[in-house]
């Protein structure tokens, strides 16, 4: 395998978030509404509600997968019926 296949550019790295960034992206904060709640992110990961990656010891989350999770949890539909989609 050539080294050019293994290299990632900055745009590829921008697609991934660490635990704190994922909490901010999902707007999950502690009760002070200022500090991102990384423990909740870890709980979601351990309960397999979100997916993460651990390539070098740090947990990373793909931004597009978090966005997909948000879109799949939509409540309400066009007829006015409110249901949680899972």
Residue pairs with C-beta under 8 A, 6 or more apart in sequence:
15 62
15 63
15 64
16 53
16 60
16 61
16 62
16 63
17 25
17 60
17 61
17 62
17 63
17 66
18 58
18 59
18 60
18 61
19 38
19 41
19 42
19 59
19 61
20 36
20 38
21 61
22 41
22 50
22 61
22 66
23 29
23 36
23 37
23 38
23 40
23 41
24 36
25 63
25 66
26 41
26 66
26 70
28 36
28 37
28 40
28 41
29 35
29 36
29 37
30 36
30 37
41 50
41 61
42 59
44 50
45 51
45 52
45 59
49 69
50 61
50 65
50 66
50 69
51 61
51 62
51 65
52 59
52 60
52 61
53 59
53 60
53 61
53 62
54 60
72 85
72 86
73 84
73 85
73 86
74 85
75 82
75 83
75 84
75 85
76 82
76 83
77 83
